[in-house]
Amino acid sequence: MPLLQIFYESIDEKADEIEEYFGKDDWQNYTIKVHALKSSARLIGAMGFGEEAQMLENAGKAGNLAYIHEHHEAFLAEYRSFKNPLAEVFVETEEEKPEADLDLLESVYEEICSAAEENDVDTLEAIFAEMEEYSIPDKEQNRWEQLKSAVEQEKYDDIANILN
C-alpha cells in the first residue's frame, strides 16, 4: 500500500514532467522518466502499463521518435487514468477534519519558512504531521502541495519562492 500511495501521489507531477520533456524534444530525459515510471508501475503490479513504458523506453534508447510520437499521448492518458480509481483508496474524507483558517496557515507558513532556512527536517516533518489534522482550503491547496513536495524532495530553497 505505501508503494501504491507513492505512485498515486506522484501521477500529476511525473506526467507533467514527461509531457514537458516530450514538448521540448528532450528524448534523453524523456527516456529516463519513462524508465523510472516503468519500474514504479511494475512494483505496484501494473504489468501491462509497465510493458508500455518499456516499449517507449526502448524507442527512446533507439531514437525511434516515430514510435514515441505515435504512443505518447495514449500512454500519458492511461497513466493519468490511474488517478481517479486510486483516489478512492487514498483521499481522506476532508469533511471530517476542521478546515485550517488563514490565520493558522499564515502562522504555519512562517514556521515552515523558518525551519526551511535552518534545514530543520524534524520541525518540518512535525509541522506537516500536525497539519494532517486539518483540511487545507481549496484556494491554498496548490501552494500546500507544492510546499509538501519541496519538503519531501528536500528542496528547501524553493520554499521561500512558493510562499511569496
Secondary structure, DSSP 8 states (H G I E B T S, - for coil): -HHHHHHHHTHHHHHHHHHHHHHTT-HHHHHHHHHHHHHHHHHTT-HHHHHHHHHHHHHHHHT-HHHHHHHHHHHHHHHHHTHHHHHHHH---GGGS-B--HHHHHHHHHHHHHHHHTT-HHHHHHHHHHHTTSB--HHHHHHHHHHHHHHHTT-THHHHHHH-
